[in-house]
Amino acid sequence: MALKGMLYVAGPFDQPEIDKVTEHFTRLLGQPVAFEVKRDEKLIGGFLAMVDGKVYDSSIAVQLKDLGRYMLDKE
């Protein structure tokens, strides 16, 4: 039985990209994942996934925030 999840995407995500994300989560979680896909205009790029009560944020905004923290730590 597949885990159910929500996948919020920025802009146009075509089916091959959605399939790639789904395959990644299937490997990561060790069982099939079935996503309901919704477009989120607030996302600059990337995606946000919610599966089994956990949030996986791979949005551009989070990546930029992480980069900023990394750069400040190096100073």
Summary of the structure (lengths in Angstrom):
residues: 75
radius of gyration: 13.9
end to end distance: 48.6
largest distance: 48.6
contacts: 189
relative contact order: 0.23
helix: 40%
strand: 35%
